[in-house]
Amino acid sequence: MPGGRLTQQDRHRIAAGLTEGLSYAEIARRLDRPTSTISREIARNGGPGGYRPEQAHRATERRARRGTPAPVRAAGPPDGETEDEIIGMAVRMGLPRMTARVLVELWTSEDGRRTAAELTRRLKVSPASVSVAVGSLIQQGLIRRERDPQRRRDIYVVDDDTWYHSMLTSCRQSLEVAAAAKEAAKKCGLDTPVGRRLAKGGAFLERISTDTLESAERWRNLLS
């Protein structure tokens, strides 16, 4: 494993990896460096949304000339490594990586609010990618859209009620599937193997979804 400081070429490769949406571990593997080296480099130089290789290299040179350590990160939003772990969690929940990046950017922002332009700039992706991601997140109830009439722009928001509304959306969709399964069971015939299978599946999904809705209402106060 190579030692020494990161080179300017290394930093350009890190920036390229962030643009591709690679994990810190994958960037580290490609550079043959420890993941901790990559996460510290990104965290001290603007984070995943603001990392600029040229600026990072100049800042490192200035610190080396002064002989002073990099500034300690103040308490606040998650560092780059933690943020990458949260993105991985969202991906394991079933979200596409780009959609997960947009959601985590909102989750970890101070006020939970970003415009499309801010998301595009901070994530260094195309407006089309952001548009697809926010559309999916709104559909799932994970974020909501507000309109800024003065500037004529949309603002995407994640707030304390996000989990509640997402749960409602998911359960309503499941109830629609349950109803469709029960209707299909009747058409197939409840005395047939297919009909019985569909009827049992629909009944199970309906009961689970109803129980979840009741539980969400009962425990909603935990979000306030």
Phi, psi and omega in degrees: 000127183292146178254193177081180182283159175294141177271170177298323178295321177302317183292325175293324178290326175296314179299319179296320178296320177296320179298324179284350182081022180287153175286161177300322181298320181290320177299316179298318180298318181292331179265357183058049180230160174295146177300325180298327178296318181291316182296320178294319180301315182287318182297322183274358183230046172103352181078175183298333180271345184234014182288127177232117188301318182294315180296319180297319181293317179295320180296320178295320178296320179296318179296321180295320180293323180284337182073024181248148179289163176297147181298144178288135181290128180287160177298142181164219182299160180302149176284179186300319182294317179295319179299320179294325177294321179294320177299316178300321178298315180296323178295319179294336175286350177114002180278140170301151187301319181296318178297320178296320179298318179295316181297316181292325176300321177287317180304317188265003176282154187301314184250006178068028184226136176210143170276167177299321179296320179294318178297317179299315183290316185288325181269351180056052178229174182281154175303326179296321179296318178295319182299316179295317183295312182292327177299317179294318182293322177295317180299326181273358180077014183276336174220170175228162182251133172244149179255129174264099186293331182290316181262358179054056180216158177267143174240131181260133192230137168239128183228188185297333182274003183305313183297321180296309182294325177296319179295319178298315180300314181298316181293321179295321177295320179294323178294325176295318177295318179299316179296320179295321180294320180291323178293319179295326179298319179296320181292324180284335183105120183291349179265005178259156178302318181293316180299316180296319181296316180293321181295317180295317180296318179296317180296318179297312182296322179296315182294316180297317182293320179295317179297321181294319177299316180296320179294320179299319178293321183293324187253011181300331182298341178293340181270349184265000000 
